[in-house]
Each structure stands twice: as C-alpha cells, then as structure tokens.
Amino acid sequence: MTTTVRLPHRVEQALATYCVEAKRTKSEVIVELLEQRFMGTQTGRTPYELAQEAGFIGCVGGKNSGKAQPGSTKERVVAAIRKKHAR
C-alpha cells in the first residue's frame, strides 16, 4: 500500500541523514517506527542504552573532571562540613 506523508523540512533532513548513516531506506525506517508505535514492538534496548545514545549519560573529560572548582558550591559545602567536624 502506498501512503504519502508531508514531513517538515527538518524532519525530512533528519530522516535522510539517519538513512544514509544506517544504510537503510526511508520506507524501512518509517515502517519500523510505525510498528513500534502501533504494535508495541520494542527496540530491545534498555532505558540505560537509550539514554546513553541520546547523550544523557557520560561525562565531559577535562583536567578538572570530578574535582571541585575553586569557589564552587561543592567546594564550599565540603569546606563547611570539614570545619564543622574538625577535631
């Protein structure tokens, strides 16, 4: 069955880019997404994997990664706790 859909330009560009990167046709991608939406087909990926792919999980590396910045809230809280519990 043939169906015509008008896509906003940004969506069409994103779909085209994805299809080139994934080496899949637009039809394959659209059918898969519609099946997931209406048939309840799962992707097989965990919520953690989905969040990681979306860029919500991970850290930004740098020379001060994981260290409190001078004058930062974390540094002031650590200093206040140490002062309170100093022996």
N, CA, C and O of each residue as an XYZ file, in Angstrom:
348
protein
N       0.843     -1.171      0.000
C       0.000      0.000      0.000
C       0.893      1.239      0.000
O       1.890      1.290      0.720
N       0.547      2.200     -0.777
C       1.301      3.441     -0.865
C       0.589      4.517     -0.065
O      -0.625      4.685     -0.174
N       1.360      5.249      0.745
C       0.830      6.355      1.527
C       1.770      7.540      1.361
O       2.990      7.375      1.366
N       1.218      8.705      1.219
C       2.026      9.911      1.079
C       1.904     10.724      2.355
O       0.808     10.915      2.882
N       3.038     11.199      2.845
C       3.061     11.982      4.077
C       3.911     13.221      3.840
O       4.994     13.132      3.263
N       3.430     14.360      4.278
C       4.211     15.589      4.189
C       4.986     15.751      5.495
O       4.406     15.790      6.580
N       6.292     15.842      5.367
C       7.150     15.997      6.532
C       7.698     17.412      6.583
O       8.005     17.997      5.544
N       7.824     17.966      7.777
C       8.517     19.259      7.888
C       9.953     19.087      7.366
O      10.522     17.999      7.449
N      10.514     20.144      6.843
C      11.838     20.082      6.233
C      12.886     19.507      7.192
O      13.701     18.676      6.792
N      12.866     19.945      8.454
C      13.862     19.473      9.436
C      13.731     17.973      9.680
O      14.738     17.285      9.851
N      12.499     17.460      9.698
C      12.270     16.027      9.906
C      12.750     15.240      8.690
O      13.361     14.180      8.825
N      12.469     15.765      7.520
C      12.901     15.106      6.288
C      14.426     15.037      6.224
O      14.985     14.014      5.829
N      15.095     16.114      6.608
C      16.558     16.122      6.616
C      17.110     15.128      7.633
O      18.065     14.406      7.346
N      16.504     15.091      8.825
C      16.963     14.163      9.858
C      16.767     12.717      9.408
O      17.626     11.868      9.642
N      15.640     12.443      8.764
C      15.368     11.097      8.255
C      16.387     10.716      7.179
O      16.918      9.606      7.191
N      16.655     11.624      6.263
C      17.614     11.344      5.185
C      19.008     11.091      5.750
O      19.699     10.171      5.313
N      19.420     11.900      6.715
C      20.734     11.724      7.343
C      20.815     10.380      8.043
O      21.803      9.660      7.902
N      19.777     10.041      8.798
C      19.763      8.761      9.507
C      19.840      7.594      8.528
O      20.571      6.631      8.759
N      19.092      7.681      7.446
C      19.063      6.592      6.464
C      20.432      6.381      5.823
O      20.840      5.243      5.588
N      21.136      7.463      5.543
C      22.481      7.341      4.972
C      23.424      6.695      5.986
O      24.176      5.783      5.644
N      23.382      7.167      7.232
C      24.267      6.632      8.282
C      23.964      5.173      8.589
O      24.881      4.375      8.785
N      22.682      4.820      8.633
C      22.274      3.461      8.994
C      22.216      2.529      7.783
O      22.013      1.323      7.925
N      22.396      3.103      6.591
C      22.323      2.332      5.347
C      20.991      1.592      5.225
O      20.946      0.396      4.938
N      19.910      2.341      5.453
C      18.561      1.801      5.359
C      17.715      2.736      4.515
O      18.038      3.914      4.364
N      16.638      2.209      3.971
C      15.750      3.045      3.168
C      14.792      3.803      4.090
O      14.568      3.423      5.239
N      14.242      4.879      3.549
C      13.264      5.657      4.307
C      12.057      4.787      4.646
O      11.513      4.871      5.747
N      11.646      3.960      3.703
C      10.491      3.088      3.933
C      10.742      2.138      5.093
O       9.867      1.956      5.940
N      11.916      1.532      5.147
C      12.238      0.608      6.243
C      12.153      1.301      7.590
O      11.574      0.768      8.537
N      12.734      2.495      7.672
C      12.749      3.235      8.931
C      11.336      3.636      9.339
O      10.961      3.483     10.502
N      10.556      4.144      8.404
C       9.198      4.592      8.718
C       8.317      3.414      9.134
O       7.556      3.518     10.095
N       8.418      2.296      8.415
C       7.625      1.112      8.777
C       8.004      0.628     10.174
O       7.130      0.300     10.976
N       9.301      0.582     10.468
C       9.747      0.130     11.797
C       9.204      1.037     12.891
O       8.727      0.553     13.918
N       9.270      2.343     12.682
C       8.775      3.278     13.690
C       7.265      3.167     13.882
O       6.772      3.242     15.007
N       6.537      2.991     12.789
C       5.082      2.836     12.910
C       4.722      1.530     13.619
O       3.782      1.494     14.412
N       5.462      0.467     13.336
C       5.217     -0.795     14.042
C       5.480     -0.639     15.536
O       4.706     -1.127     16.359
N       6.556      0.030     15.880
C       6.853      0.259     17.294
C       5.738      1.053     17.953
O       5.333      0.756     19.077
N       5.253      2.048     17.258
C       4.220      2.925     17.811
C       2.886      2.215     17.991
O       2.255      2.335     19.041
N       2.451      1.477     16.973
C       1.115      0.911     16.994
C       1.045     -0.556     17.400
O       0.004     -1.006     17.879
N       2.092     -1.287     17.227
C       2.074     -2.714     17.528
C       2.795     -3.042     18.835
O       2.781     -4.188     19.286
N       3.418     -2.045     19.436
C       4.099     -2.275     20.699
C       5.417     -3.012     20.550
O       5.918     -3.570     21.526
N       5.991     -3.029     19.357
C       7.273     -3.682     19.150
C       8.348     -2.905     19.890
O       8.434     -1.682     19.779
N       9.159     -3.619     20.638
C      10.229     -2.986     21.395
C      11.531     -3.006     20.601
O      11.719     -3.853     19.728
N      12.419     -2.079     20.903
C      13.697     -1.997     20.202
C      14.702     -2.995     20.753
O      15.700     -3.282     20.092
N      14.469     -3.529     21.941
C      15.404     -4.467     22.541
C      16.504     -3.757     23.318
O      17.364     -4.407     23.913
N      16.482     -2.441     23.317
C      17.487     -1.687     24.065
C      16.922     -1.293     25.423
O      15.730     -1.017     25.564
N      17.794     -1.274     26.404
C      17.376     -0.902     27.754
C      17.262      0.615     27.849
O      17.812      1.331     27.012
N      16.551      1.111     28.862
C      16.474      2.557     29.056
C      17.864      3.190     29.211
O      18.100      4.308     28.752
N      18.773      2.464     29.858
C      20.144      2.967     30.017
C      20.800      3.162     28.652
O      21.422      4.196     28.410
N      20.670      2.184     27.762
C      21.258      2.273     26.428
C      20.652      3.423     25.632
O      21.365      4.133     24.922
N      19.347      3.605     25.748
C      18.684      4.699     25.045
C      19.172      6.058     25.561
O      19.419      6.972     24.774
N      19.307      6.186     26.882
C      19.788      7.438     27.467
C      21.241      7.694     27.074
O      21.630      8.835     26.824
N      22.032      6.640     27.022
C      23.431      6.781     26.629
C      23.537      7.234     25.169
O      24.341      8.110     24.852
N      22.742      6.650     24.291
C      22.730      7.044     22.884
C      22.306      8.495     22.714
O      22.809      9.203     21.842
N      21.380      8.927     23.553
C      20.887     10.300     23.456
C      21.861     11.303     24.054
O      21.662     12.511     23.923
N      22.906     10.821     24.705
C      23.910     11.713     25.268
C      23.629     12.181     26.679
O      24.263     13.122     27.156
N      22.677     11.530     27.364
C      22.358     11.928     28.728
C      23.268     11.281     29.758
O      23.300     11.716     30.909
N      24.002     10.259     29.370
C      24.868      9.537     30.300
C      26.296      9.645     29.812
O      26.580      9.499     28.623
N      27.186      9.903     30.749
C      28.594     10.049     30.418
C      29.115     11.304     31.081
O      28.374     12.013     31.761
N      30.376     11.573     30.884
C      30.941     12.764     31.484
C      31.757     13.504     30.446
O      32.172     12.949     29.429
N      31.967     14.747     30.732
C      32.793     15.562     29.860
C      34.186     15.549     30.464
O      34.382     16.024     31.583
N      35.141     15.019     29.748
C      36.507     14.931     30.256
C      37.183     16.281     30.261
O      36.814     17.186     29.512
N      38.145     16.396     31.089
C      38.919     17.623     31.185
C      39.871     17.509     32.343
O      39.811     16.552     33.115
N      40.752     18.481     32.469
C      41.757     18.382     33.527
C      41.146     18.460     34.923
O      41.747     17.964     35.876
N      39.972     19.068     35.070
C      39.350     19.191     36.382
C      38.141     18.282     36.542
O      37.315     18.500     37.427
N      38.029     17.264     35.693
C      36.893     16.358     35.767
C      36.802     15.714     37.140
O      37.777     15.140     37.626
N      35.643     15.807     37.763
C      35.424     15.150     39.044
C      35.976     15.915     40.229
O      35.795     15.483     41.368
N      36.637     17.029     40.002
C      37.193     17.830     41.093
C      36.357     19.093     41.254
O      35.834     19.646     40.287
N      36.249     19.532     42.505
C      35.505     20.756     42.762
C      36.290     21.953     42.241
O      37.502     22.038     42.437
N      35.613     22.857     41.590
C      36.248     24.070     41.083
C      36.392     25.048     42.242
O      35.530     25.103     43.119
N      37.481     25.824     42.249
C      37.670     26.800     43.331
C      36.464     27.733     43.429
O      36.040     28.324     42.436
N      35.920     27.856     44.636
C      34.780     28.729     44.856
C      33.453     28.129     44.446
O      32.423     28.797     44.542
N      33.448     26.877     43.989
C      32.197     26.262     43.573
C      31.368     25.881     44.787
O      31.873     25.811     45.907
N      30.113     25.641     44.550
C      29.222     25.246     45.634
C      29.717     23.973     46.305
O      29.695     23.862     47.531
N      30.161     23.017     45.501
C      30.649     21.756     46.059
C      31.839     22.006     46.983
O      31.920     21.431     48.069
N      32.755     22.861     46.548
C      33.932     23.133     47.366
C      33.539     23.816     48.682
O      34.094     23.493     49.732
N      32.592     24.752     48.635
C      32.156     25.433     49.866
C      31.453     24.476     50.813
O      31.636     24.568     52.027
N      30.650     23.558     50.283
C      29.959     22.585     51.127
C      30.971     21.653     51.797
O      30.870     21.379     52.993
N      31.944     21.168     51.026
C      32.974     20.279     51.581
C      33.748     21.008     52.675
O      34.016     20.428     53.727
N      34.111     22.269     52.447
C      34.849     23.046     53.446
C      34.018     23.238     54.712
O      34.548     23.124     55.817
N      32.725     23.526     54.568
C      31.855     23.724     55.727
C      31.706     22.437     56.534
O      31.698     22.475     57.765
N      31.588     21.306     55.856
C      31.475     20.019     56.565
C      32.767     19.709     57.306
O      32.737     19.278     58.458
N      33.897     19.927     56.649
C      35.195     19.669     57.298
C      35.372     20.571     58.524
O      35.857     20.127     59.565
N      34.973     21.846     58.389
C      35.095     22.789     59.512
C      34.222     22.352     60.668
O      34.657     22.406     61.819
N      33.018     21.926     60.397
C      32.077     21.514     61.426
C      32.553     20.260     62.161
O      32.383     20.138     63.374
N      33.147     19.336     61.417
C      33.528     18.056     62.002
C      35.029     17.942     62.290
O      35.538     16.847     62.528
N      35.728     19.073     62.267
C      37.166     19.048     62.539
C      37.421     18.689     63.999
O      36.657     19.057     64.891
N      38.489     17.979     64.214
C      38.831     17.589     65.607
C      39.969     18.395     66.127
O      40.388     18.205     67.269
